[in-house]
Amino acid sequence: MVDEHAGRVPDWLIVCHDGGLDVPGAVVLAGATTRTRAGLFATLAAVLALPAYLGETWDALSDVLRDRLDAGPLTLLITDAGQLLVDEPSDQHRLLLAVLDDLATSAPHPLRVVLNETAPP
């Protein structure tokens, strides 16, 4: 089967390289804190006040983010996004995107993710 959307960025994901993007109401995650899966989970838990039972699995993250999206829309802004999961195997980045895509397409309220990479000087 041919994926007609291959290479297309999903509607819920915004990728920018200007570093000056202002996203009102966004929850900001610093890329430096998301270099590992454990760091990403800890950062999300802290900034979103996620429950202690979050755990360390993608399924657990999906469950708590779905619960959060039951309450209303969510926009995540990841600064220095080139650091996101950079210290993990590449499959971890794909798993994160799969979890976010599932949430964005099935949760009761919108999820938007902004990956903002500051351009080098």
GUDREN-444028 format. One record per residue: x, y, z of N, C-alpha, C, O in turn. Coordinates in pm, 1 decimal. Layout:
+----------+----------+----------+----------+----------+----------+----------+----------+----------+----------+----------+----------+
:     n_px :     n_py :     n_pz :    ca_px :    ca_py :    ca_pz :     c_px :     c_py :     c_pz :     o_px :     o_py :     o_pz :
+----------+----------+----------+----------+----------+----------+----------+----------+----------+----------+----------+----------+
:        X :        Y :        Z :        X :        Y :        Z :        X :        Y :        Z :        X :        Y :        Z :
...
+----------+----------+----------+----------+----------+----------+----------+----------+----------+----------+----------+----------+
//
This chain:
+----------+----------+----------+----------+----------+----------+----------+----------+----------+----------+----------+----------+
:     n_px :     n_py :     n_pz :    ca_px :    ca_py :    ca_pz :     c_px :     c_py :     c_pz :     o_px :     o_py :     o_pz :
+----------+----------+----------+----------+----------+----------+----------+----------+----------+----------+----------+----------+
:     84.3 :   -117.9 :      0.0 :      0.0 :      0.0 :      0.0 :     88.9 :    124.3 :      0.0 :    189.1 :    129.2 :     71.3 :
:     53.1 :    221.5 :    -77.6 :    129.0 :    345.8 :    -87.2 :     68.7 :    448.8 :      8.1 :    -52.4 :    470.4 :      9.2 :
:    154.6 :    511.7 :     87.6 :    109.4 :    616.0 :    179.5 :    109.8 :    749.0 :    105.8 :    215.4 :    806.9 :     79.9 :
:     -9.4 :    796.5 :     72.6 :    -18.3 :    921.5 :     -3.4 :     21.1 :   1043.0 :     78.3 :     40.7 :   1151.2 :     22.9 :
:     33.1 :   1026.7 :    210.7 :     68.6 :   1139.2 :    297.5 :    214.8 :   1134.2 :    342.4 :    255.6 :   1213.0 :    427.7 :
:    293.0 :   1043.5 :    286.6 :    433.4 :   1031.2 :    325.9 :    505.6 :   1164.5 :    305.8 :    492.6 :   1229.1 :    201.9 :
:    581.5 :   1203.5 :    407.4 :    656.5 :   1327.7 :    398.4 :    576.2 :   1451.6 :    434.9 :    632.2 :   1560.9 :    443.0 :
:    448.1 :   1436.9 :    456.9 :    360.8 :   1549.5 :    491.4 :    356.9 :   1565.3 :    642.9 :    344.0 :   1466.3 :    715.0 :
:    367.7 :   1686.9 :    691.3 :    358.8 :   1714.7 :    833.5 :    210.4 :   1715.6 :    872.2 :    130.5 :   1783.4 :    807.6 :
:    173.1 :   1641.7 :    976.1 :     31.9 :   1639.5 :   1016.1 :    -14.8 :   1777.0 :   1062.9 :     66.0 :   1860.5 :   1103.7 :
:   -144.9 :   1799.4 :   1056.7 :   -202.5 :   1929.3 :   1092.5 :   -174.4 :   1970.4 :   1236.9 :   -165.9 :   2089.7 :   1266.1 :
:   -160.3 :   1875.4 :   1326.0 :   -140.4 :   1905.9 :   1468.1 :      4.1 :   1944.4 :   1500.5 :     32.4 :   1990.7 :   1610.9 :
:     95.0 :   1925.7 :   1405.4 :    236.9 :   1950.1 :   1428.3 :    284.3 :   2071.0 :   1347.9 :    259.0 :   2081.8 :   1227.9 :
:    353.1 :   2161.1 :   1416.5 :    411.2 :   2278.9 :   1351.3 :    561.7 :   2273.6 :   1374.5 :    607.5 :   2262.1 :   1488.2 :
:    636.9 :   2281.9 :   1267.7 :    782.4 :   2282.1 :   1276.9 :    830.9 :   2416.6 :   1225.3 :    799.3 :   2456.0 :   1113.0 :
:    907.8 :   2487.0 :   1307.8 :    960.0 :   2616.5 :   1263.0 :   1106.0 :   2629.7 :   1305.0 :   1153.9 :   2560.5 :   1394.8 :
:   1174.3 :   2720.3 :   1237.4 :   1317.8 :   2736.9 :   1259.0 :   1355.4 :   2881.4 :   1288.6 :   1471.9 :   2918.6 :   1275.1 :
:   1260.0 :   2962.1 :   1328.2 :   1291.8 :   3103.5 :   1347.3 :   1325.7 :   3140.9 :   1490.4 :   1386.7 :   3245.2 :   1514.1 :
:   1287.7 :   3058.5 :   1585.4 :   1319.8 :   3086.3 :   1724.1 :   1240.1 :   3199.3 :   1785.0 :   1247.1 :   3219.4 :   1906.3 :
:   1164.8 :   3273.8 :   1706.9 :   1091.3 :   3387.0 :   1759.6 :    940.7 :   3365.6 :   1763.1 :    864.9 :   3461.8 :   1775.3 :
:    897.3 :   3242.9 :   1752.8 :    755.6 :   3211.8 :   1748.1 :    690.1 :   3234.7 :   1883.7 :    739.4 :   3186.7 :   1985.8 :
:    579.9 :   3307.3 :   1884.5 :    503.0 :   3329.8 :   2006.9 :    376.3 :   3246.1 :   1996.6 :    298.0 :   3262.3 :   1903.1 :
:    356.7 :   3157.5 :   2091.9 :    239.9 :   3070.2 :   2091.9 :    165.5 :   3093.2 :   2222.6 :    196.1 :   3029.3 :   2323.3 :
:     67.0 :   3184.6 :   2222.1 :     -6.1 :   3215.1 :   2344.7 :    -72.8 :   3090.3 :   2403.1 :   -134.9 :   3011.7 :   2331.5 :
:    -58.4 :   3074.3 :   2533.6 :   -121.6 :   2963.9 :   2603.4 :    -48.2 :   2831.8 :   2593.7 :    -93.5 :   2731.6 :   2649.1 :
:     64.1 :   2830.0 :   2524.4 :    138.0 :   2704.6 :   2508.4 :    212.0 :   2668.8 :   2636.5 :    256.1 :   2755.8 :   2711.5 :
:    224.2 :   2540.4 :   2659.0 :    307.0 :   2487.9 :   2766.2 :    445.5 :   2467.4 :   2705.2 :    460.9 :   2394.1 :   2607.5 :
:    546.0 :   2532.5 :   2763.6 :    679.9 :   2533.4 :   2705.0 :    768.1 :   2427.0 :   2769.9 :    776.3 :   2415.7 :   2892.2 :
:    833.5 :   2349.9 :   2683.8 :    931.8 :   2250.7 :   2727.8 :   1064.9 :   2288.4 :   2664.6 :   1073.1 :   2307.1 :   2543.2 :
:   1168.5 :   2299.4 :   2745.5 :   1302.3 :   2328.9 :   2693.7 :   1361.3 :   2201.6 :   2635.5 :   1363.5 :   2097.5 :   2701.1 :
:   1409.1 :   2210.4 :   2512.0 :   1466.1 :   2094.7 :   2444.7 :   1574.4 :   2025.4 :   2525.4 :   1586.0 :   1902.9 :   2521.0 :
:   1653.5 :   2101.5 :   2598.7 :   1763.3 :   2043.3 :   2676.9 :   1712.6 :   1945.8 :   2782.7 :   1786.5 :   1856.4 :   2824.0 :
:   1589.0 :   1961.2 :   2826.9 :   1533.3 :   1871.1 :   2928.3 :   1465.8 :   1749.0 :   2866.8 :   1418.2 :   1661.3 :   2938.9 :
:   1461.5 :   1743.3 :   2733.8 :   1390.4 :   1634.7 :   2665.8 :   1484.4 :   1545.8 :   2584.3 :   1439.7 :   1474.8 :   2494.2 :
:   1612.3 :   1549.2 :   2614.7 :   1711.2 :   1473.5 :   2536.6 :   1695.1 :   1322.1 :   2551.8 :   1734.1 :   1246.4 :   2463.0 :
:   1637.9 :   1278.1 :   2664.1 :   1613.2 :   1136.1 :   2688.5 :   1465.2 :   1115.4 :   2713.9 :   1392.1 :   1209.6 :   2744.5 :
:   1421.8 :    990.8 :   2700.7 :   1280.8 :    960.4 :   2728.4 :   1248.2 :    992.7 :   2873.8 :   1143.8 :   1051.4 :   2902.5 :
:   1336.6 :    954.8 :   2965.5 :   1313.0 :    984.2 :   3107.3 :   1303.4 :   1134.8 :   3130.1 :   1218.0 :   1180.9 :   3206.0 :
:   1390.4 :   1211.3 :   3064.9 :   1385.9 :   1356.5 :   3077.7 :   1257.6 :   1414.8 :   3020.8 :   1197.9 :   1504.5 :   3080.3 :
:   1215.1 :   1363.7 :   2905.1 :   1089.9 :   1410.0 :   2844.4 :    972.7 :   1382.0 :   2936.5 :    890.2 :   1470.3 :   2960.1 :
:    964.0 :   1260.0 :   2988.9 :    853.0 :   1223.5 :   3076.4 :    853.6 :   1309.7 :   3202.5 :    748.4 :   1357.6 :   3245.0 :
:    971.5 :   1329.9 :   3262.8 :    981.2 :   1411.3 :   3384.1 :    941.3 :   1555.6 :   3356.9 :    872.5 :   1617.9 :   3437.8 :
:    984.5 :   1608.6 :   3243.3 :    950.2 :   1746.4 :   3207.9 :    800.4 :   1760.8 :   3185.4 :    738.5 :   1854.5 :   3235.9 :
:    741.8 :   1668.3 :   3109.7 :    597.1 :   1671.9 :   3088.1 :    522.2 :   1660.6 :   3220.0 :    425.2 :   1732.9 :   3242.7 :
:    566.5 :   1570.5 :   3307.3 :    501.3 :   1553.1 :   3437.2 :    505.5 :   1682.5 :   3517.6 :    407.6 :   1718.9 :   3582.9 :
:    618.9 :   1751.7 :   3512.8 :    634.1 :   1875.5 :   3589.7 :    550.1 :   1989.3 :   3532.4 :    476.9 :   2055.0 :   3606.4 :
:    559.7 :   2013.5 :   3401.6 :    492.0 :   2130.1 :   3344.0 :    341.5 :   2111.1 :   3331.6 :    266.8 :   2208.9 :   3329.4 :
:    296.2 :   1985.9 :   3323.6 :    152.4 :   1959.4 :   3310.8 :     90.1 :   1909.4 :   3440.4 :    -29.5 :   1880.6 :   3444.6 :
:    170.6 :   1898.8 :   3546.4 :    123.6 :   1844.7 :   3674.0 :     52.7 :   1710.9 :   3652.7 :    -58.9 :   1689.1 :   3699.8 :
:    121.5 :   1621.8 :   3579.7 :     64.6 :   1490.6 :   3551.2 :     69.5 :   1404.6 :   3676.7 :    152.9 :   1427.0 :   3764.4 :
:    -18.7 :   1307.2 :   3685.5 :    -24.1 :   1223.0 :   3805.5 :    102.5 :   1138.2 :   3823.0 :    174.6 :   1110.2 :   3727.2 :
:    126.7 :   1099.1 :   3946.3 :    246.7 :   1023.2 :   3980.9 :    251.9 :    886.8 :   3912.5 :    359.9 :    830.2 :   3895.9 :
:    137.5 :    834.2 :   3873.2 :    136.3 :    701.9 :   3810.4 :    175.7 :    706.0 :   3663.0 :    156.3 :    607.9 :   3591.3 :
:    230.7 :    818.1 :   3617.3 :    272.0 :    831.0 :   3477.4 :    357.3 :    713.9 :   3432.7 :    333.7 :    658.4 :   3325.4 :
:    454.2 :    675.5 :   3511.1 :    539.3 :    564.6 :   3471.0 :    636.9 :    605.0 :   3362.0 :    657.6 :    723.8 :   3337.2 :
:    696.7 :    506.3 :   3297.1 :    801.4 :    531.9 :   3199.7 :    772.1 :    466.9 :   3065.2 :    864.9 :    441.0 :   2988.7 :
:    646.2 :    440.1 :   3034.6 :    614.1 :    375.9 :   2907.4 :    534.0 :    470.6 :   2819.6 :    468.6 :    562.5 :   2868.9 :
:    539.8 :    447.4 :   2689.0 :    464.0 :    530.2 :   2594.9 :    314.6 :    512.7 :   2616.9 :    239.1 :    608.7 :   2601.7 :
:    269.9 :    392.6 :   2652.4 :    127.3 :    370.5 :   2679.8 :     81.0 :    452.7 :   2799.8 :    -27.1 :    511.5 :   2798.1 :
:    164.2 :    456.1 :   2904.1 :    130.0 :    534.8 :   3022.3 :    123.8 :    683.4 :   2988.6 :     33.9 :    754.3 :   3033.9 :
:    220.0 :    730.0 :   2908.8 :    217.9 :    870.8 :   2867.5 :     91.5 :    900.8 :   2788.2 :     26.8 :   1003.3 :   2809.9 :
:     56.9 :    812.5 :   2697.7 :    -64.6 :    830.4 :   2618.5 :   -187.1 :    840.3 :   2708.6 :   -273.1 :    925.8 :   2687.5 :
:   -195.1 :    753.8 :   2808.0 :   -310.8 :    753.7 :   2899.3 :   -323.3 :    885.7 :   2975.4 :   -431.9 :    943.2 :   2982.0 :
:   -212.4 :    934.2 :   3033.1 :   -222.7 :   1057.1 :   3112.2 :   -244.7 :   1179.6 :   3023.2 :   -313.4 :   1273.4 :   3063.7 :
:   -187.5 :   1179.8 :   2903.0 :   -213.4 :   1292.6 :   2812.8 :   -357.5 :   1289.9 :   2762.1 :   -419.0 :   1394.9 :   2743.5 :
:   -410.9 :   1170.4 :   2740.0 :   -552.4 :   1161.3 :   2699.7 :   -642.2 :   1216.2 :   2811.5 :   -738.0 :   1288.9 :   2785.2 :
:   -609.8 :   1180.5 :   2936.5 :   -685.6 :   1234.6 :   3049.8 :   -675.5 :   1387.2 :   3051.5 :   -774.5 :   1456.0 :   3076.5 :
:   -555.7 :   1439.8 :   3025.0 :   -537.0 :   1585.5 :   3021.5 :   -619.1 :   1647.8 :   2908.8 :   -676.4 :   1755.4 :   2926.2 :
:   -625.2 :   1581.4 :   2793.9 :   -701.0 :   1632.9 :   2679.1 :   -851.1 :   1617.5 :   2698.5 :   -928.6 :   1680.4 :   2626.4 :
:   -893.6 :   1536.7 :   2792.6 :  -1036.4 :   1531.5 :   2827.7 :  -1080.6 :   1663.6 :   2888.7 :  -1197.5 :   1701.0 :   2878.7 :
:   -986.5 :   1735.0 :   2952.6 :  -1017.6 :   1860.3 :   3021.3 :  -1017.2 :   1981.8 :   2929.6 :  -1076.1 :   2084.3 :   2963.8 :
:   -952.3 :   1972.8 :   2814.0 :   -946.3 :   2087.2 :   2723.3 :   -829.2 :   2075.9 :   2628.6 :   -749.3 :   1982.8 :   2638.6 :
:   -818.6 :   2170.7 :   2536.5 :   -710.8 :   2167.7 :   2437.3 :   -574.3 :   2186.6 :   2502.0 :   -562.8 :   2239.8 :   2612.4 :
:   -471.7 :   2142.2 :   2431.5 :   -335.3 :   2151.5 :   2482.1 :   -241.5 :   2184.1 :   2366.7 :   -246.3 :   2121.6 :   2260.8 :
:   -156.1 :   2283.3 :   2389.5 :    -49.9 :   2315.4 :   2294.9 :     82.9 :   2301.6 :   2367.5 :    105.4 :   2363.8 :   2471.4 :
:    170.0 :   2219.4 :   2311.4 :    305.4 :   2202.2 :   2363.7 :    402.0 :   2273.5 :   2270.7 :    398.3 :   2252.7 :   2149.4 :
:    488.3 :   2357.1 :   2326.3 :    592.7 :   2426.0 :   2250.6 :    726.5 :   2375.3 :   2300.7 :    762.2 :   2396.4 :   2416.6 :
:    800.4 :   2308.5 :   2213.5 :    930.8 :   2256.4 :   2250.4 :   1036.6 :   2345.4 :   2186.9 :   1052.4 :   2348.6 :   2064.9 :
:   1109.0 :   2417.7 :   2272.3 :   1215.2 :   2506.3 :   2224.2 :   1341.7 :   2423.7 :   2203.0 :   1359.2 :   2318.7 :   2264.9 :
:   1428.4 :   2471.0 :   2116.5 :   1548.9 :   2395.3 :   2081.8 :   1512.6 :   2249.9 :   2052.6 :   1573.5 :   2156.8 :   2105.1 :
:   1411.5 :   2233.4 :   1967.3 :   1351.7 :   2103.1 :   1941.1 :   1447.3 :   2002.1 :   1879.4 :   1418.7 :   1882.3 :   1880.5 :
:   1558.8 :   2046.7 :   1826.5 :   1658.0 :   1954.1 :   1774.2 :   1716.3 :   1864.7 :   1882.3 :   1779.9 :   1763.7 :   1852.0 :
:   1695.1 :   1900.9 :   2007.9 :   1744.8 :   1821.3 :   2119.3 :   1644.1 :   1714.7 :   2164.4 :   1678.2 :   1628.0 :   2244.9 :
:   1523.3 :   1720.2 :   2114.3 :   1418.5 :   1626.8 :   2154.8 :   1461.5 :   1482.7 :   2128.4 :   1480.1 :   1442.6 :   2013.5 :
:   1476.8 :   1406.2 :   2234.7 :   1512.4 :   1263.5 :   2231.3 :   1640.5 :   1233.9 :   2153.4 :   1657.9 :   1123.4 :   2101.9 :
:   1729.6 :   1331.5 :   2144.9 :   1853.0 :   1314.5 :   2068.0 :   1946.1 :   1209.1 :   2128.7 :   2027.8 :   1151.3 :   2057.0 :
:   1935.4 :   1183.4 :   2258.4 :   2020.6 :   1084.1 :   2324.2 :   1955.7 :    945.8 :   2329.6 :   2003.1 :    857.9 :   2401.6 :
:   1849.8 :    926.4 :   2255.4 :   1779.0 :    798.4 :   2249.9 :   1790.1 :    740.0 :   2109.1 :   1820.2 :    812.6 :   2014.4 :
:   1766.0 :    609.6 :   2094.5 :   1759.5 :    552.5 :   1959.7 :   1647.6 :    619.4 :   1880.0 :   1548.7 :    664.7 :   1937.6 :
:   1663.2 :    625.5 :   1747.7 :   1567.4 :    697.9 :   1663.0 :   1425.9 :    643.2 :   1672.6 :   1330.6 :    716.9 :   1647.1 :
:   1409.1 :    516.2 :   1708.6 :   1273.5 :    462.4 :   1719.3 :   1194.2 :    530.8 :   1830.1 :   1071.3 :    533.1 :   1824.6 :
:   1261.6 :    586.4 :   1930.4 :   1191.8 :    655.6 :   2039.0 :   1124.4 :    783.0 :   1988.2 :   1014.6 :    817.1 :   2032.2 :
:   1189.1 :    852.3 :   1896.9 :   1130.0 :    972.3 :   1836.8 :   1006.0 :    933.8 :   1756.9 :    903.3 :   1001.2 :   1764.5 :
:   1015.8 :    825.6 :   1680.4 :    900.4 :    778.0 :   1603.5 :    785.7 :    735.9 :   1694.8 :    669.3 :    761.8 :   1664.4 :
:    818.5 :    670.7 :   1807.5 :    714.5 :    629.9 :   1901.6 :    644.9 :    751.5 :   1962.9 :    522.7 :    752.2 :   1977.8 :
:    721.8 :    853.4 :   1998.1 :    661.7 :    976.1 :   2050.3 :    565.1 :   1036.0 :   1949.3 :    452.4 :   1071.3 :   1984.1 :
:    608.5 :   1047.5 :   1824.8 :    521.9 :   1104.7 :   1721.1 :    397.1 :   1019.3 :   1699.7 :    289.2 :   1073.0 :   1674.5 :
:    410.3 :    888.2 :   1709.5 :    293.9 :    799.4 :   1694.9 :    195.2 :    820.8 :   1808.8 :     74.2 :    825.0 :   1786.2 :
:    246.0 :    834.4 :   1931.4 :    158.4 :    860.1 :   2046.9 :     86.5 :    993.2 :   2028.7 :    -34.8 :   1001.8 :   2047.7 :
:    161.1 :   1096.5 :   1991.9 :    100.4 :   1229.1 :   1974.5 :      0.4 :   1229.8 :   1859.8 :   -104.5 :   1293.4 :   1869.8 :
:     31.5 :   1160.5 :   1751.7 :    -61.3 :   1153.7 :   1639.0 :   -190.8 :   1085.4 :   1679.1 :   -299.3 :   1131.6 :   1643.7 :
:   -180.1 :    975.8 :   1752.5 :   -300.4 :    905.9 :   1798.5 :   -385.5 :    997.4 :   1886.2 :   -507.5 :   1002.7 :   1870.8 :
:   -321.9 :   1068.3 :   1977.0 :   -395.0 :   1160.1 :   2064.6 :   -458.3 :   1273.5 :   1984.7 :   -574.4 :   1308.1 :   2006.2 :
:   -381.8 :   1330.5 :   1893.1 :   -431.1 :   1444.6 :   1815.9 :   -549.7 :   1407.6 :   1728.1 :   -634.7 :   1491.8 :   1699.5 :
:   -555.6 :   1284.2 :   1686.0 :   -663.0 :   1243.5 :   1595.4 :   -779.9 :   1175.7 :   1666.5 :   -881.9 :   1146.9 :   1603.9 :
:   -765.8 :   1150.0 :   1797.2 :   -875.1 :   1079.0 :   1864.3 :   -919.5 :   1139.9 :   1996.3 :  -1024.5 :   1101.8 :   2048.0 :
:   -844.4 :   1232.1 :   2051.9 :   -880.2 :   1292.0 :   2180.6 :   -999.1 :   1387.2 :   2163.3 :  -1022.8 :   1439.0 :   2054.2 :
:  -1072.9 :   1409.3 :   2271.4 :  -1191.1 :   1495.3 :   2261.5 :  -1160.1 :   1643.8 :   2238.8 :  -1244.4 :   1717.8 :   2188.0 :
:  -1040.4 :   1686.7 :   2276.2 :   -999.8 :   1826.1 :   2255.6 :   -870.3 :   1829.4 :   2175.6 :   -793.3 :   1733.4 :   2177.7 :
:   -846.1 :   1939.5 :   2105.2 :   -729.0 :   1947.3 :   2017.0 :   -594.9 :   1943.3 :   2090.3 :   -578.1 :   1998.6 :   2199.0 :
:   -501.9 :   1876.1 :   2026.3 :   -361.9 :   1876.7 :   2067.0 :   -283.0 :   1940.2 :   1954.1 :   -300.8 :   1906.4 :   1837.1 :
:   -195.5 :   2032.4 :   1990.9 :   -106.4 :   2093.8 :   1893.2 :     34.5 :   2089.3 :   1951.9 :     54.4 :   2117.2 :   2070.2 :
:    130.5 :   2054.4 :   1869.2 :    269.2 :   2046.5 :   1911.1 :    351.2 :   2136.6 :   1818.2 :    345.2 :   2124.4 :   1695.9 :
:    427.1 :   2226.3 :   1879.1 :    513.0 :   2317.7 :   1803.2 :    658.2 :   2282.0 :   1835.2 :    701.8 :   2289.9 :   1950.1 :
:    731.1 :   2243.1 :   1732.5 :    874.6 :   2216.4 :   1745.8 :    947.1 :   2338.3 :   1691.3 :    943.7 :   2365.7 :   1571.3 :
:   1012.4 :   2410.9 :   1780.7 :   1077.0 :   2536.5 :   1743.1 :   1227.6 :   2522.1 :   1759.5 :   1278.0 :   2509.3 :   1871.1 :
:   1297.8 :   2524.4 :   1649.0 :   1442.9 :   2513.4 :   1650.7 :   1501.8 :   2648.5 :   1613.7 :   1478.9 :   2698.9 :   1503.7 :
:   1576.8 :   2706.5 :   1704.4 :   1639.7 :   2834.8 :   1677.0 :   1747.1 :   2816.7 :   1571.1 :   1832.8 :   2729.0 :   1581.6 :
:   1741.1 :   2900.4 :   1469.8 :   1841.7 :   2895.3 :   1362.4 :   1976.5 :   2936.9 :   1417.2 :   1984.0 :   3027.4 :   1500.3 :
:   2084.2 :   2872.1 :   1371.9 :   2217.1 :   2912.9 :   1419.2 :   2249.1 :   3055.6 :   1373.7 :   2203.3 :   3099.7 :   1268.3 :
:   2328.5 :   3127.5 :   1454.9 :   2359.7 :   3268.1 :   1420.5 :   2446.1 :   3278.4 :   1296.8 :   2481.0 :   3388.8 :   1254.9 :
+----------+----------+----------+----------+----------+----------+----------+----------+----------+----------+----------+----------+
//
